[in-house]
Amino acid sequence: MSAQRTGDLTIGVIGPHEVVERVMLMGPGSTGPLNARLIAAAYRDEQEATDKVVRLGSAIDAYLFASPVPYEFARKAGVLTMPATYVPLGGASLHEALLRATLDERYDPTRASLDVLSRADVVEAYSEVDLPVDGIHVHEELTNTAQLTSFHEGLWRRKATKMAITCVRGVAERLEAIGVPVLRLRPTNAGVRSALQTAGLLGAHHRLEEAQLGVVVVDVPTLRDSSRRSTPRYWREELRLSLHRLLLQEAHRINATAHRLDDHSFMITATRGSLVTATEGFRQPPFVERIKAELGIAIEVGIGMGRTTQDAEAHARAALNRAQASRQSFAVDREGRSLVPAQRAPSRQSSEPLRTKGRETLIRLSEKIAEEDGPLVVDAENAGRMLGVTSRTARRLLRTLVEEGLAWPLPPNRTLQPGRPRQLYRLIVEKLDKDAAGK
């Protein structure tokens, strides 16, 4: 678990070398009244953005991407754990590209294909500079470089367009190589400064949220006083000591404190940031599984936020009562509103399969394999190609499949060549068929 950060805000700047260099030269003053330290993470291809996010890890307060393209790659890969924003390429950036096109006789912006931007933004930008929109074609969805290149090239070869305007560097390079007139949208300095300020505000807000005071009240039904209790007193004392010791260990892991309230309850005091990590974003009650596994008892948990310890404890007790009564929520914010409800285990009678990150990955891979009529055995390189991510990201996703029982790691092939042999995985797509049959 990461400790709460102190000092200046830290913003991770992710983009191509030329854009990252521009941002770094602007300096910390570009983030407005907030003091911020900028960490550069430059790449050669937009799809490397996912790896850059992973390398930055939790050492930063916010991500700033050079455009919506790397941001979307990172978002779809599920690696964004901190607030993130990007430099927009519509508006001023598109106006600048249209101006360049009208001043160069090689281009005709009235008969152009554009990608990634929404059609509404494109129509608005064209209207603002009095250019007709009848001859423009927009591919709004972000797909891989090959598909976007094919979109632009196909229109140009059919003479439906005379030029292409792209947000993706790789697409621009491919189109130039085959002779298609192309302009790549570039972020403006004003857009970069605005995005930097937004990143600074996002990071500051995230820190304020993390610093909120949080209290966890742990109640142990087994230890509640009862006239019908037949368990020996020494056994209950030993259980209290063991439970207290375990809670102290858990509290130490999240930089919190723990103490006993009475004979059957304990209190942990922490920051919201620590509790978010311990509860997977308030989706799972903390400590429950470990205590059940090691001590064999069930506990009940309530979490509350507040401006003072007393407020937070009151909200935690209210959350505990609510959880005991309805099993719908175990945490409330400092205004007493429920946070993310606890995720209950799916009923065996339910016909709707649990949607997990691993299952979503398996669905995407099975669809690609069906299209290519390929085998159910893949490695990181093949999986990365089919998912549109790097091999390193694909390797992590394949491990997730193994953890969720959706793939088998096969013994690596022995080879005489130096280096690590390829790790193959057999995808268990039969589980998808069983889920579909159970509906």
C-alpha positions as a Markdown table, in Angstrom:
| # | Residue | x | y | z |
|---|---|---|---|---|
| 1 | Met | 0.0 | 0.0 | 0.0 |
| 2 | Ser | 1.3 | 3.4 | -0.8 |
| 3 | Ala | 1.6 | 6.1 | 1.8 |
| 4 | Gln | 0.0 | 9.5 | 1.4 |
| 5 | Arg | 2.2 | 11.8 | -0.6 |
| 6 | Thr | 3.5 | 15.1 | 0.6 |
| 7 | Gly | 5.3 | 18.1 | -1.0 |
| 8 | Asp | 4.6 | 19.5 | -4.5 |
| 9 | Leu | 2.1 | 17.9 | -6.9 |
| 10 | Thr | 3.7 | 15.5 | -9.4 |
| 11 | Ile | 2.3 | 15.3 | -12.9 |
| 12 | Gly | 3.3 | 12.6 | -15.3 |
| 13 | Val | 3.6 | 13.9 | -18.9 |
| 14 | Ile | 3.0 | 11.2 | -21.5 |
| 15 | Gly | 3.4 | 11.8 | -25.2 |
| 16 | Pro | 5.8 | 11.9 | -28.2 |
| 17 | His | 9.2 | 13.4 | -27.6 |
| 18 | Glu | 8.5 | 16.7 | -29.3 |
| 19 | Val | 5.3 | 17.4 | -27.3 |
| 20 | Val | 6.8 | 16.2 | -24.0 |
| 21 | Glu | 9.7 | 18.5 | -24.6 |
| 22 | Arg | 7.4 | 21.5 | -25.2 |
| 23 | Val | 5.5 | 20.8 | -22.0 |
| 24 | Met | 8.7 | 20.4 | -19.9 |
| 25 | Leu | 10.1 | 23.7 | -21.4 |
| 26 | Met | 6.9 | 25.5 | -20.3 |
| 27 | Gly | 7.9 | 24.7 | -16.7 |
| 28 | Pro | 6.0 | 24.3 | -13.4 |
| 29 | Gly | 4.6 | 27.9 | -13.7 |
| 30 | Ser | 2.2 | 26.7 | -16.4 |
| 31 | Thr | 0.1 | 24.8 | -13.8 |
| 32 | Gly | -1.2 | 28.1 | -12.5 |
| 33 | Pro | -1.1 | 28.9 | -8.7 |
| 34 | Leu | -0.3 | 25.2 | -7.9 |
| 35 | Asn | 3.3 | 24.1 | -7.5 |
| 36 | Ala | 3.8 | 21.0 | -9.6 |
| 37 | Arg | 6.8 | 18.8 | -10.5 |
| 38 | Leu | 6.7 | 17.4 | -14.1 |
| 39 | Ile | 8.0 | 13.9 | -14.9 |
| 40 | Ala | 8.5 | 13.2 | -18.6 |
| 41 | Ala | 7.5 | 9.8 | -20.1 |
| 42 | Ala | 8.1 | 10.1 | -23.9 |
| 43 | Tyr | 7.2 | 7.3 | -26.3 |
| 44 | Arg | 7.7 | 6.6 | -30.0 |
| 45 | Asp | 4.3 | 5.1 | -30.6 |
| 46 | Glu | 0.9 | 6.0 | -29.0 |
| 47 | Gln | 0.4 | 2.3 | -28.0 |
| 48 | Glu | 3.4 | 2.6 | -25.7 |
| 49 | Ala | 1.4 | 5.0 | -23.5 |
| 50 | Thr | 0.1 | 2.0 | -21.4 |
| 51 | Asp | 3.6 | 0.9 | -20.5 |
| 52 | Lys | 4.5 | 4.5 | -19.6 |
| 53 | Val | 1.6 | 4.7 | -17.2 |
| 54 | Val | 2.6 | 1.4 | -15.5 |
| 55 | Arg | 6.2 | 2.6 | -15.1 |
| 56 | Leu | 5.1 | 5.9 | -13.5 |
| 57 | Gly | 3.0 | 3.9 | -11.0 |
| 58 | Ser | 1.7 | 5.6 | -8.0 |
| 59 | Ala | 4.5 | 8.1 | -7.7 |
| 60 | Ile | 2.4 | 10.8 | -9.4 |
| 61 | Asp | -0.8 | 12.7 | -8.6 |
| 62 | Ala | -2.2 | 13.1 | -12.2 |
| 63 | Tyr | -1.4 | 12.0 | -15.8 |
| 64 | Leu | -1.3 | 14.5 | -18.7 |
| 65 | Phe | -1.4 | 12.8 | -22.1 |
| 66 | Ala | -0.4 | 14.6 | -25.3 |
| 67 | Ser | -3.7 | 13.9 | -27.0 |
| 68 | Pro | -6.8 | 11.8 | -26.6 |
| 69 | Val | -5.2 | 8.9 | -28.5 |
| 70 | Pro | -2.7 | 7.7 | -25.8 |
| 71 | Tyr | -5.3 | 8.5 | -23.2 |
| 72 | Glu | -7.8 | 6.2 | -24.8 |
| 73 | Phe | -5.2 | 3.4 | -25.1 |
| 74 | Ala | -4.3 | 3.7 | -21.4 |
| 75 | Arg | -8.0 | 3.9 | -20.4 |
| 76 | Lys | -9.0 | 0.9 | -22.3 |
| 77 | Ala | -6.1 | -1.1 | -20.9 |
| 78 | Gly | -7.4 | -0.4 | -17.4 |
| 79 | Val | -4.1 | 1.0 | -16.1 |
| 80 | Leu | -5.3 | 4.5 | -15.0 |
| 81 | Thr | -5.3 | 4.6 | -11.2 |
| 82 | Met | -4.9 | 8.3 | -10.8 |
| 83 | Pro | -6.8 | 11.3 | -12.3 |
| 84 | Ala | -5.9 | 11.9 | -16.0 |
| 85 | Thr | -6.5 | 14.4 | -18.7 |
| 86 | Tyr | -5.2 | 15.1 | -22.2 |
| 87 | Val | -4.4 | 18.0 | -24.5 |
| 88 | Pro | -7.4 | 18.4 | -26.8 |
| 89 | Leu | -6.9 | 18.3 | -30.6 |
| 90 | Gly | -10.2 | 19.8 | -31.6 |
| 91 | Gly | -10.9 | 23.5 | -31.5 |
| 92 | Ala | -7.7 | 25.5 | -31.8 |
| 93 | Ser | -5.6 | 22.6 | -33.0 |
| 94 | Leu | -8.0 | 21.8 | -35.8 |
| 95 | His | -8.3 | 25.5 | -36.7 |
| 96 | Glu | -4.5 | 25.6 | -37.0 |
| 97 | Ala | -4.5 | 22.6 | -39.3 |
| 98 | Leu | -7.3 | 24.0 | -41.5 |
| 99 | Leu | -5.4 | 27.3 | -41.8 |
| 100 | Arg | -2.3 | 25.4 | -42.9 |
| 101 | Ala | -4.3 | 23.5 | -45.4 |
| 102 | Thr | -5.9 | 26.5 | -47.0 |
| 103 | Leu | -2.5 | 28.2 | -47.4 |
| 104 | Asp | -1.0 | 25.2 | -49.2 |
| 105 | Glu | -2.2 | 24.4 | -52.7 |
| 106 | Arg | -1.4 | 20.7 | -52.1 |
| 107 | Tyr | -4.3 | 20.4 | -49.7 |
| 108 | Asp | -8.1 | 20.8 | -50.0 |
| 109 | Pro | -9.7 | 20.8 | -46.5 |
| 110 | Thr | -13.2 | 20.8 | -48.0 |
| 111 | Arg | -12.6 | 17.2 | -49.3 |
| 112 | Ala | -10.8 | 15.6 | -46.3 |
| 113 | Ser | -11.0 | 12.6 | -44.1 |
| 114 | Leu | -10.4 | 13.0 | -40.3 |
| 115 | Asp | -10.0 | 10.5 | -37.5 |
| 116 | Val | -10.5 | 10.2 | -33.7 |
| 117 | Leu | -12.3 | 13.6 | -33.4 |
| 118 | Ser | -16.1 | 13.6 | -33.0 |
| 119 | Arg | -18.1 | 14.6 | -36.1 |
| 120 | Ala | -19.8 | 17.3 | -34.0 |
| 121 | Asp | -16.5 | 18.9 | -33.1 |
| 122 | Val | -15.3 | 18.8 | -36.7 |
| 123 | Val | -18.5 | 20.3 | -38.1 |
| 124 | Glu | -18.3 | 23.1 | -35.4 |
| 125 | Ala | -14.7 | 23.9 | -36.3 |
| 126 | Tyr | -15.4 | 24.0 | -40.0 |
| 127 | Ser | -18.4 | 26.2 | -39.5 |
| 128 | Glu | -16.4 | 28.6 | -37.4 |
| 129 | Val | -14.0 | 29.2 | -40.3 |
| 130 | Asp | -16.8 | 29.2 | -43.0 |
| 131 | Leu | -15.7 | 26.0 | -44.7 |
| 132 | Pro | -18.4 | 23.6 | -46.1 |
| 133 | Val | -18.7 | 20.2 | -44.5 |
| 134 | Asp | -20.4 | 18.2 | -47.4 |
| 135 | Gly | -17.1 | 16.7 | -48.5 |
| 136 | Ile | -15.7 | 15.6 | -45.2 |
| 137 | His | -15.5 | 12.1 | -43.7 |
| 138 | Val | -15.0 | 11.4 | -40.0 |
| 139 | His | -13.8 | 8.1 | -38.4 |
| 140 | Glu | -14.7 | 8.8 | -34.7 |
| 141 | Glu | -13.7 | 5.5 | -33.1 |
| 142 | Leu | -10.1 | 5.1 | -32.1 |
| 143 | Thr | -8.8 | 1.8 | -33.6 |
| 144 | Asn | -5.4 | 0.5 | -34.5 |
| 145 | Thr | -3.0 | 2.3 | -36.9 |
| 146 | Ala | -3.6 | -0.1 | -39.8 |
| 147 | Gln | -7.4 | 0.3 | -39.7 |
| 148 | Leu | -7.2 | 4.1 | -39.5 |
| 149 | Thr | -4.7 | 4.2 | -42.4 |
| 150 | Ser | -7.0 | 2.0 | -44.5 |
| 151 | Phe | -9.9 | 4.3 | -43.8 |
| 152 | His | -8.0 | 7.4 | -45.1 |
| 153 | Glu | -6.3 | 5.5 | -48.0 |
| 154 | Gly | -9.6 | 4.0 | -49.2 |
| 155 | Leu | -11.3 | 7.3 | -49.5 |
| 156 | Trp | -8.4 | 8.9 | -51.2 |
| 157 | Arg | -8.0 | 6.1 | -53.8 |
| 158 | Arg | -11.7 | 6.3 | -54.6 |
| 159 | Lys | -11.2 | 10.1 | -55.1 |
| 160 | Ala | -13.8 | 10.8 | -52.4 |
| 161 | Thr | -11.2 | 12.9 | -50.6 |
| 162 | Lys | -8.0 | 14.9 | -51.5 |
| 163 | Met | -6.3 | 14.9 | -48.2 |
| 164 | Ala | -6.3 | 13.3 | -44.7 |
| 165 | Ile | -6.2 | 15.0 | -41.3 |
| 166 | Thr | -5.1 | 12.6 | -38.5 |
| 167 | Cys | -4.5 | 12.6 | -34.8 |
| 168 | Val | -2.2 | 9.6 | -34.9 |
| 169 | Arg | 1.5 | 9.9 | -35.7 |
| 170 | Gly | 1.8 | 6.4 | -37.1 |
| 171 | Val | -1.1 | 7.0 | -39.4 |
| 172 | Ala | 0.5 | 10.2 | -40.7 |
| 173 | Glu | 3.8 | 8.4 | -41.4 |
| 174 | Arg | 2.1 | 5.5 | -43.3 |
| 175 | Leu | 0.0 | 7.9 | -45.4 |
| 176 | Glu | 3.0 | 10.0 | -46.3 |
| 177 | Ala | 4.8 | 6.8 | -47.4 |
| 178 | Ile | 2.1 | 5.9 | -49.9 |
| 179 | Gly | 1.7 | 9.5 | -51.2 |
| 180 | Val | -1.6 | 10.6 | -49.5 |
| 181 | Pro | -1.5 | 14.3 | -48.7 |
| 182 | Val | -1.8 | 14.4 | -44.9 |
| 183 | Leu | -1.7 | 16.8 | -42.0 |
| 184 | Arg | -1.2 | 15.7 | -38.4 |
| 185 | Leu | -3.0 | 17.6 | -35.7 |
| 186 | Arg | -0.6 | 19.2 | -33.3 |
| 187 | Pro | -1.5 | 20.6 | -29.8 |
| 188 | Thr | -1.3 | 24.3 | -29.5 |
| 189 | Asn | 0.7 | 26.0 | -26.7 |
| 190 | Ala | -2.6 | 27.4 | -25.3 |
| 191 | Gly | -4.1 | 23.9 | -25.3 |
| 192 | Val | -1.0 | 22.5 | -23.5 |
| 193 | Arg | -1.1 | 25.2 | -20.8 |
| 194 | Ser | -4.8 | 24.7 | -20.2 |
| 195 | Ala | -4.4 | 21.0 | -20.0 |
| 196 | Leu | -1.5 | 21.4 | -17.6 |
| 197 | Gln | -3.6 | 23.6 | -15.3 |
| 198 | Thr | -6.4 | 21.0 | -15.5 |
| 199 | Ala | -4.0 | 18.2 | -14.5 |
| 200 | Gly | -2.8 | 20.3 | -11.6 |
| 201 | Leu | -6.3 | 20.8 | -10.4 |
| 202 | Leu | -7.2 | 17.2 | -10.8 |
| 203 | Gly | -4.1 | 16.2 | -8.8 |
| 204 | Ala | -4.8 | 18.7 | -6.0 |
| 205 | His | -8.4 | 17.6 | -5.7 |
| 206 | His | -7.3 | 13.9 | -5.6 |
| 207 | Arg | -4.9 | 14.8 | -2.7 |
| 208 | Leu | -7.6 | 16.6 | -0.8 |
| 209 | Glu | -9.9 | 13.5 | -1.2 |
| 210 | Glu | -7.1 | 11.2 | -0.1 |
| 211 | Ala | -6.4 | 13.3 | 3.0 |
| 212 | Gln | -10.0 | 13.1 | 4.3 |
| 213 | Leu | -10.2 | 11.4 | 7.7 |
| 214 | Gly | -11.7 | 7.9 | 7.6 |
| 215 | Val | -12.7 | 5.6 | 10.4 |
| 216 | Val | -13.4 | 1.8 | 10.2 |
| 217 | Val | -15.5 | 0.2 | 12.9 |
| 218 | Val | -15.0 | -3.5 | 13.1 |
| 219 | Asp | -17.7 | -5.4 | 15.1 |
| 220 | Val | -17.3 | -9.1 | 16.0 |
| 221 | Pro | -20.6 | -10.9 | 16.5 |
| 222 | Thr | -18.8 | -13.9 | 18.1 |
| 223 | Leu | -17.6 | -11.7 | 21.0 |
| 224 | Arg | -20.8 | -9.9 | 21.8 |
| 225 | Asp | -22.1 | -10.4 | 25.3 |
| 226 | Ser | -24.9 | -13.0 | 25.6 |
| 227 | Ser | -26.5 | -14.7 | 28.6 |
| 228 | Arg | -26.6 | -17.9 | 26.5 |
| 229 | Arg | -22.9 | -17.8 | 25.7 |
| 230 | Ser | -21.2 | -21.1 | 26.5 |
| 231 | Thr | -17.6 | -20.3 | 25.3 |
| 232 | Pro | -15.0 | -20.0 | 28.0 |
| 233 | Arg | -13.8 | -16.6 | 28.9 |
| 234 | Tyr | -10.1 | -17.3 | 28.3 |
| 235 | Trp | -11.0 | -18.4 | 24.7 |
| 236 | Arg | -12.7 | -15.0 | 24.1 |
| 237 | Glu | -9.7 | -13.2 | 25.5 |
| 238 | Glu | -7.4 | -15.1 | 23.3 |
| 239 | Leu | -9.6 | -14.4 | 20.2 |
| 240 | Arg | -9.6 | -10.6 | 21.0 |
| 241 | Leu | -5.8 | -10.6 | 21.3 |
| 242 | Ser | -5.4 | -12.5 | 18.0 |
| 243 | Leu | -7.8 | -10.2 | 16.2 |
| 244 | His | -6.2 | -7.1 | 17.7 |
| 245 | Arg | -2.8 | -8.3 | 16.5 |
| 246 | Leu | -4.1 | -9.0 | 13.0 |
| 247 | Leu | -5.8 | -5.6 | 12.8 |
| 248 | Leu | -2.6 | -3.9 | 13.9 |
| 249 | Gln | -0.8 | -5.6 | 11.1 |
| 250 | Glu | -3.4 | -4.5 | 8.5 |
| 251 | Ala | -3.5 | -1.0 | 9.9 |
| 252 | His | 0.3 | -0.8 | 9.6 |
| 253 | Arg | 0.1 | -1.8 | 5.9 |
| 254 | Ile | -2.2 | 1.1 | 5.1 |
| 255 | Asn | -0.4 | 3.7 | 7.4 |
| 256 | Ala | -3.3 | 3.7 | 9.9 |
| 257 | Thr | -3.8 | 3.2 | 13.6 |
| 258 | Ala | -6.0 | 0.5 | 15.3 |
| 259 | His | -7.3 | 0.2 | 18.9 |
| 260 | Arg | -9.9 | -1.7 | 20.8 |
| 261 | Leu | -13.2 | 0.1 | 21.5 |
| 262 | Asp | -14.9 | -2.5 | 23.8 |
| 263 | Asp | -15.3 | -6.2 | 24.3 |
| 264 | His | -16.5 | -6.9 | 20.7 |
| 265 | Ser | -15.4 | -4.0 | 18.5 |
| 266 | Phe | -12.3 | -2.2 | 17.2 |
| 267 | Met | -11.6 | 1.1 | 15.4 |
| 268 | Ile | -9.1 | 1.8 | 12.7 |
| 269 | Thr | -8.3 | 5.5 | 11.9 |
| 270 | Ala | -6.8 | 6.3 | 8.4 |
| 271 | Thr | -7.0 | 8.6 | 5.5 |
| 272 | Arg | -9.5 | 8.2 | 2.7 |
| 273 | Gly | -6.6 | 7.4 | 0.3 |
| 274 | Ser | -5.5 | 4.5 | 2.4 |
| 275 | Leu | -9.0 | 3.1 | 2.7 |
| 276 | Val | -9.6 | 3.4 | -1.0 |
| 277 | Thr | -6.6 | 1.2 | -1.6 |
| 278 | Ala | -7.6 | -1.3 | 1.1 |
| 279 | Thr | -11.2 | -1.6 | -0.1 |
| 280 | Glu | -10.5 | -1.6 | -3.9 |
| 281 | Gly | -12.3 | 1.7 | -4.2 |
| 282 | Phe | -15.0 | 0.8 | -1.6 |
| 283 | Arg | -16.0 | -2.3 | -3.5 |
| 284 | Gln | -14.9 | -4.8 | -0.9 |
| 285 | Pro | -15.0 | -4.6 | 2.9 |
| 286 | Pro | -11.5 | -4.5 | 4.3 |
| 287 | Phe | -9.9 | -7.3 | 6.5 |
| 288 | Val | -13.0 | -9.6 | 6.1 |
| 289 | Glu | -11.3 | -12.4 | 4.1 |
| 290 | Arg | -8.1 | -12.5 | 5.9 |
| 291 | Ile | -9.8 | -12.7 | 9.3 |
| 292 | Lys | -12.1 | -15.4 | 8.1 |
| 293 | Ala | -9.2 | -17.4 | 6.7 |
| 294 | Glu | -6.8 | -17.0 | 9.7 |
| 295 | Leu | -9.2 | -16.9 | 12.6 |
| 296 | Gly | -12.3 | -18.6 | 11.3 |
| 297 | Ile | -14.7 | -15.9 | 12.4 |
| 298 | Ala | -17.0 | -13.4 | 10.6 |
| 299 | Ile | -16.7 | -9.7 | 11.2 |
| 300 | Glu | -19.0 | -6.8 | 10.3 |
| 301 | Val | -17.5 | -3.5 | 9.0 |
| 302 | Gly | -18.6 | 0.1 | 8.7 |
| 303 | Ile | -16.6 | 2.9 | 7.2 |
| 304 | Gly | -17.2 | 6.6 | 7.7 |
| 305 | Met | -15.6 | 9.9 | 6.5 |
| 306 | Gly | -15.6 | 13.1 | 8.5 |
| 307 | Arg | -13.9 | 16.4 | 9.3 |
| 308 | Thr | -13.2 | 15.1 | 12.8 |
| 309 | Thr | -12.6 | 11.7 | 14.3 |
| 310 | Gln | -16.0 | 12.0 | 16.1 |
| 311 | Asp | -17.8 | 12.7 | 12.8 |
| 312 | Ala | -16.0 | 9.9 | 11.0 |
| 313 | Glu | -16.8 | 7.4 | 13.8 |
| 314 | Ala | -20.5 | 8.5 | 13.8 |
| 315 | His | -20.7 | 7.9 | 10.1 |
| 316 | Ala | -18.9 | 4.6 | 10.4 |
| 317 | Arg | -21.4 | 3.4 | 13.0 |
| 318 | Ala | -24.2 | 4.5 | 10.8 |
| 319 | Ala | -22.7 | 2.6 | 7.9 |
| 320 | Leu | -22.3 | -0.5 | 10.1 |
| 321 | Asn | -25.9 | -0.4 | 11.1 |
| 322 | Arg | -26.9 | 0.0 | 7.5 |
| 323 | Ala | -24.8 | -2.9 | 6.4 |
| 324 | Gln | -26.2 | -5.1 | 9.2 |
| 325 | Ala | -29.7 | -4.2 | 8.2 |
| 326 | Ser | -29.6 | -4.4 | 4.4 |
| 327 | Arg | -26.2 | -5.7 | 3.3 |
| 328 | Gln | -26.2 | -3.0 | 0.7 |
| 329 | Ser | -23.5 | -0.6 | 1.7 |
| 330 | Phe | -20.7 | -0.6 | 4.3 |
| 331 | Ala | -19.3 | 2.9 | 3.7 |
| 332 | Val | -20.6 | 6.5 | 3.8 |
| 333 | Asp | -18.9 | 9.8 | 3.0 |
| 334 | Arg | -18.7 | 12.8 | 5.4 |
| 335 | Glu | -22.2 | 14.0 | 4.4 |
| 336 | Gly | -23.6 | 10.6 | 5.3 |
| 337 | Arg | -24.2 | 9.4 | 1.7 |
| 338 | Ser | -23.5 | 5.8 | 0.7 |
| 339 | Leu | -20.3 | 5.2 | -1.3 |
| 340 | Val | -19.9 | 2.3 | -3.7 |
| 341 | Pro | -22.1 | -0.6 | -2.6 |
| 342 | Ala | -20.4 | -3.8 | -1.5 |
| 343 | Gln | -20.1 | -6.3 | -4.2 |
| 344 | Arg | -22.0 | -9.5 | -3.2 |
| 345 | Ala | -21.0 | -12.9 | -4.6 |
| 346 | Pro | -23.2 | -13.8 | -7.6 |
| 347 | Ser | -26.0 | -16.1 | -6.9 |
| 348 | Arg | -25.7 | -19.6 | -8.3 |
| 349 | Gln | -29.2 | -19.3 | -9.7 |
| 350 | Ser | -28.3 | -16.2 | -11.6 |
| 351 | Ser | -28.0 | -16.7 | -15.3 |
| 352 | Glu | -25.9 | -13.5 | -15.8 |
| 353 | Pro | -22.1 | -14.3 | -15.8 |
| 354 | Leu | -19.9 | -12.1 | -13.7 |
| 355 | Arg | -18.3 | -9.4 | -15.8 |
| 356 | Thr | -14.6 | -9.3 | -14.9 |
| 357 | Lys | -11.6 | -7.7 | -16.6 |
| 358 | Gly | -10.2 | -11.2 | -17.4 |
| 359 | Arg | -13.5 | -12.3 | -19.0 |
| 360 | Glu | -13.7 | -9.1 | -21.1 |
| 361 | Thr | -10.2 | -9.8 | -22.3 |
| 362 | Leu | -11.1 | -13.4 | -23.1 |
| 363 | Ile | -14.1 | -12.3 | -25.1 |
| 364 | Arg | -12.0 | -9.9 | -27.2 |
| 365 | Leu | -9.4 | -12.5 | -27.9 |
| 366 | Ser | -12.0 | -15.2 | -28.8 |
| 367 | Glu | -13.6 | -12.8 | -31.3 |
| 368 | Lys | -10.3 | -12.0 | -32.9 |
| 369 | Ile | -9.4 | -15.7 | -33.1 |
| 370 | Ala | -12.7 | -16.5 | -34.7 |
| 371 | Glu | -12.1 | -13.8 | -37.3 |
| 372 | Glu | -8.7 | -15.2 | -38.1 |
| 373 | Asp | -9.6 | -18.8 | -37.7 |
| 374 | Gly | -6.6 | -19.2 | -35.4 |
| 375 | Pro | -5.6 | -21.6 | -32.6 |
| 376 | Leu | -6.7 | -21.2 | -29.0 |
| 377 | Val | -3.0 | -21.1 | -27.9 |
| 378 | Val | -1.4 | -17.6 | -27.8 |
| 379 | Asp | 1.6 | -15.9 | -26.5 |
| 380 | Ala | 2.1 | -12.3 | -25.4 |
| 381 | Glu | 3.1 | -11.1 | -28.8 |
| 382 | Asn | 0.0 | -12.6 | -30.6 |
| 383 | Ala | -2.3 | -11.5 | -27.8 |
| 384 | Gly | -0.9 | -8.0 | -27.9 |
| 385 | Arg | -1.4 | -7.8 | -31.7 |
| 386 | Met | -5.0 | -8.9 | -31.4 |
| 387 | Leu | -5.8 | -6.6 | -28.5 |
| 388 | Gly | -3.9 | -3.6 | -29.9 |
| 389 | Val | -1.6 | -3.3 | -26.9 |
| 390 | Thr | 2.1 | -3.9 | -26.2 |
| 391 | Ser | 3.5 | -7.3 | -25.5 |
| 392 | Arg | 4.2 | -6.3 | -21.9 |
| 393 | Thr | 0.6 | -5.2 | -21.3 |
| 394 | Ala | -0.6 | -8.4 | -23.1 |
| 395 | Arg | 1.6 | -10.5 | -20.8 |
| 396 | Arg | -0.1 | -8.9 | -17.7 |
| 397 | Leu | -3.6 | -9.5 | -19.2 |
| 398 | Leu | -2.8 | -13.1 | -19.8 |
| 399 | Arg | -1.6 | -13.5 | -16.2 |
| 400 | Thr | -5.0 | -12.1 | -15.2 |
| 401 | Leu | -6.7 | -14.7 | -17.3 |
| 402 | Val | -4.7 | -17.4 | -15.5 |
| 403 | Glu | -5.7 | -16.0 | -12.1 |
| 404 | Glu | -9.4 | -16.0 | -13.0 |
| 405 | Gly | -9.2 | -19.6 | -14.4 |
| 406 | Leu | -9.8 | -18.5 | -18.0 |
| 407 | Ala | -6.4 | -19.7 | -19.4 |
| 408 | Trp | -3.8 | -22.4 | -18.8 |
| 409 | Pro | -0.1 | -21.6 | -18.9 |
| 410 | Leu | 1.5 | -24.3 | -21.0 |
| 411 | Pro | 5.0 | -25.6 | -20.4 |
| 412 | Pro | 7.5 | -23.3 | -22.3 |
| 413 | Asn | 9.0 | -24.8 | -25.5 |
| 414 | Arg | 12.6 | -25.8 | -25.1 |
| 415 | Thr | 14.8 | -24.0 | -27.5 |
| 416 | Leu | 18.6 | -23.9 | -28.3 |
| 417 | Gln | 18.4 | -20.1 | -28.8 |
| 418 | Pro | 19.5 | -17.9 | -25.9 |
| 419 | Gly | 17.0 | -15.9 | -23.9 |
| 420 | Arg | 13.7 | -16.6 | -22.2 |
| 421 | Pro | 11.5 | -19.1 | -24.1 |
| 422 | Arg | 8.0 | -18.0 | -25.2 |
| 423 | Gln | 5.3 | -18.6 | -22.7 |
| 424 | Leu | 2.2 | -20.1 | -24.3 |
| 425 | Tyr | -1.3 | -19.9 | -22.9 |
| 426 | Arg | -4.3 | -22.1 | -23.8 |
| 427 | Leu | -7.5 | -19.9 | -23.7 |
| 428 | Ile | -10.4 | -21.6 | -22.1 |
| 429 | Val | -13.1 | -20.2 | -24.3 |
| 430 | Glu | -15.4 | -23.1 | -23.3 |
| 431 | Lys | -16.3 | -21.1 | -20.2 |
| 432 | Leu | -17.8 | -18.5 | -22.4 |
| 433 | Asp | -19.9 | -21.2 | -24.2 |
| 434 | Lys | -21.1 | -22.5 | -20.8 |
| 435 | Asp | -22.1 | -19.0 | -19.7 |
| 436 | Ala | -24.0 | -18.5 | -22.9 |
| 437 | Ala | -25.7 | -21.8 | -22.6 |
| 438 | Gly | -26.8 | -21.0 | -19.0 |
| 439 | Lys | -28.7 | -17.9 | -20.1 |
